[in-house]
C-alpha cells in the first residue's frame, strides 16, 4: 500500500566495504562488502523491517547494491541510478588515506577530502557531486516511503541540497557505513 500525501526518504550509506576496512579512498572503484559489512546490512534490514518501502533506489556500485538487496530482498524492484555513485576520488582512488595526508599535508588533504569546492586530482568536489545528484533528488516521487542506498559523500552532498547542512558545515558531517539519514 503506497503512503499517500507524505514523503519520507531513508538515505542509507552502504555497509563496510573492503576499501573502508583498509582505509582506502574508494570513489568509483567497486569493492565488495566485508563480512562485517554483510552483517551490518542485515542489521539494517531488521532496523527498517517495520517500514513498507514504496520505492527503492541504489547506486550501481556493488557495495550499495548488496546493501540494498540485503534490506529489501527480492520483495521490491530496485532502480539503479548512476547519479547516486560515490564521488570520484580521481587519482586518489585506491590509495591509503593516511599516506595521501602525509604526502600533501593536512590543509590540502582536508580541503579536498571534506571541502565543498576542492576536488582531488582528476576527481570530483562535493559541489560536483551535488550537481550530479540534484536531478535525481528533483525526480523523486512526491509521496511515499523511499529507500535510497548510496555513499557517504553522495549523502553529504544531498544533505546540503536538502538544507540539512550548509556548504561550510558539511565538512564535519559524517554518516557512518551501514547507517541512514531520515529526511521527512
C-alpha positions as CSV (number, residue, x, y, z in Angstrom):
1,X,0.0,0.0,0.0
2,X,1.5,3.3,-1.0
3,X,1.7,6.1,1.5
4,X,-0.5,9.0,0.5
5,X,0.5,12.6,0.7
6,X,3.6,12.3,2.9
7,X,7.1,11.5,1.9
8,X,9.9,10.0,3.9
9,X,13.3,9.3,2.5
10,X,15.8,6.9,4.1
11,X,19.3,7.8,2.7
12,X,21.4,4.7,3.6
13,X,25.1,4.6,3.4
14,X,26.3,1.2,2.2
15,X,27.8,-1.1,4.8
16,X,31.5,-1.6,5.2
17,X,33.4,-2.5,2.1
18,X,36.9,-4.0,1.7
19,X,38.3,-0.5,0.9
20,X,36.6,1.0,4.1
21,X,38.2,-1.7,6.1
22,X,41.7,-0.9,4.7
23,X,41.2,2.9,4.9
24,X,41.5,3.4,1.2
25,X,39.8,6.1,-0.9
26,X,37.2,4.2,-2.9
27,X,35.4,6.5,-5.2
28,X,34.2,4.7,-8.3
29,X,36.3,1.6,-7.6
30,X,33.9,-1.3,-6.9
31,X,35.0,-3.4,-3.9
32,X,32.6,-5.9,-2.2
33,X,31.2,-5.7,1.3
34,X,33.3,-7.3,4.1
35,X,31.8,-10.0,6.3
36,X,31.2,-7.3,8.9
37,X,29.5,-5.2,6.2
38,X,27.2,-8.0,5.2
39,X,26.2,-8.4,8.9
40,X,25.6,-4.6,9.2
41,X,23.4,-4.7,6.0
42,X,21.3,-7.5,7.6
43,X,21.1,-5.4,10.8
44,X,19.7,-2.5,8.7
45,X,17.1,-4.9,7.3
46,X,16.0,-5.6,10.9
47,X,16.1,-2.0,11.9
48,X,13.9,-1.0,8.9
49,X,11.7,-4.0,9.0
50,X,8.6,-2.0,10.1
51,X,8.9,0.3,7.1
52,X,7.0,-0.6,3.9
53,X,9.0,1.0,1.1
54,X,7.2,2.2,-1.9
55,X,10.3,2.9,-4.0
56,X,13.9,1.7,-3.7
57,X,16.9,3.4,-5.5
58,X,20.5,2.4,-5.3
59,X,23.9,3.3,-6.7
60,X,25.0,0.7,-9.2
61,X,28.3,0.1,-7.3
62,X,28.2,-3.4,-5.7
63,X,28.7,-2.2,-2.1
64,X,25.5,-0.2,-2.4
65,X,23.7,-2.8,-4.4
66,X,24.5,-5.6,-1.9
67,X,23.3,-3.3,0.9
68,X,20.0,-2.5,-0.9
69,X,19.4,-6.2,-1.7
70,X,20.1,-7.1,1.9
71,X,17.5,-4.6,3.1
72,X,14.6,-5.4,0.7
73,X,15.5,-8.8,-0.7
74,X,13.5,-9.5,-3.8
75,X,10.3,-8.1,-2.5
76,X,10.7,-4.8,-4.5
77,X,12.3,-3.7,-7.7
78,X,15.4,-1.7,-7.1
79,X,16.1,1.1,-9.6
80,X,19.9,1.5,-10.1
81,X,21.0,5.1,-10.9
82,X,24.5,6.3,-11.8
83,X,23.8,9.7,-10.3
84,X,23.9,8.0,-6.9
85,X,27.5,6.8,-7.3
86,X,30.1,7.8,-4.8
87,X,32.2,10.9,-5.6
88,X,35.1,10.2,-7.9
89,X,38.3,10.4,-6.0
90,X,40.3,10.5,-9.3
91,X,44.0,9.9,-8.7
92,X,43.4,9.2,-5.0
93,X,41.1,6.2,-5.7
94,X,42.6,3.0,-4.2
95,X,45.2,5.0,-2.2
96,X,45.6,4.8,1.6
97,X,44.1,7.9,3.2
98,X,46.9,8.4,5.7
99,X,49.6,8.1,3.0
100,X,47.9,10.8,0.9
101,X,47.5,13.0,4.0
102,X,51.2,12.7,4.9
103,X,52.2,13.4,1.3
104,X,50.2,16.5,0.7
105,X,49.7,17.9,4.2
106,X,46.7,18.5,6.4
107,X,45.3,21.6,4.8
108,X,45.3,20.3,1.2
109,X,44.1,16.9,2.4
110,X,41.1,18.3,4.4
111,X,40.2,20.8,1.7
112,X,39.9,18.1,-1.0
113,X,38.5,15.4,1.2
114,X,35.9,17.4,3.1
115,X,35.7,20.8,1.5
116,X,32.8,21.8,-0.8
117,X,34.7,23.3,-3.8
118,X,38.1,21.5,-3.9
119,X,38.5,18.1,-5.6
120,X,41.2,15.5,-5.5
121,X,43.4,15.5,-8.7
122,X,41.2,14.4,-11.6
123,X,38.3,13.7,-9.2
124,X,35.0,15.4,-8.1
125,X,34.4,18.0,-5.4
126,X,31.3,17.8,-3.2
127,X,29.9,20.6,-5.3
128,X,30.4,18.4,-8.4
129,X,28.6,15.6,-6.7
130,X,25.7,17.9,-5.7
131,X,25.3,19.0,-9.3
132,X,25.2,15.3,-10.4
133,X,22.6,14.3,-7.7
134,X,20.3,17.3,-8.0
135,X,18.4,16.0,-10.9
136,X,17.9,12.7,-9.0
137,X,16.5,14.5,-5.9
138,X,14.2,16.5,-8.2
139,X,13.0,13.3,-9.9
140,X,12.0,11.5,-6.6
141,X,8.3,10.8,-6.1
142,X,6.4,13.4,-4.1
143,X,4.9,10.9,-1.7
144,X,5.7,7.5,-0.2
145,X,8.4,5.7,1.7
146,X,11.6,5.9,-0.3
147,X,14.8,4.0,0.3
148,X,17.9,5.4,-1.3
149,X,21.1,3.4,-0.9
150,X,24.2,5.3,-1.7
151,X,27.6,6.5,-0.4
152,X,29.0,8.8,2.3
153,X,29.9,11.7,0.1
154,X,26.8,11.4,-2.1
155,X,24.7,11.7,1.1
156,X,26.9,14.5,2.3
157,X,26.2,16.5,-0.9
158,X,22.5,15.6,-0.7
159,X,22.3,16.9,2.9
160,X,23.4,20.3,1.6
161,X,20.8,20.2,-1.3
162,X,18.1,19.4,1.2
163,X,19.2,22.2,3.7
164,X,20.2,19.8,6.4
165,X,23.8,21.1,6.2
166,X,25.4,24.2,4.8
167,X,28.4,24.1,2.4
168,X,30.5,25.3,5.4
169,X,29.2,22.8,7.9
170,X,29.2,19.7,5.7
171,X,33.0,19.2,6.2
172,X,32.3,17.9,9.7
173,X,29.2,15.9,8.8
174,X,29.7,12.1,9.0
175,X,27.4,9.3,8.1
176,X,28.9,6.0,9.1
177,X,28.8,2.9,7.0
178,X,25.6,0.9,7.5
179,X,23.6,3.8,8.9
180,X,21.0,6.1,7.4
181,X,19.7,9.7,7.4
182,X,15.9,10.0,7.5
183,X,14.5,13.0,5.7
184,X,10.9,14.0,6.2
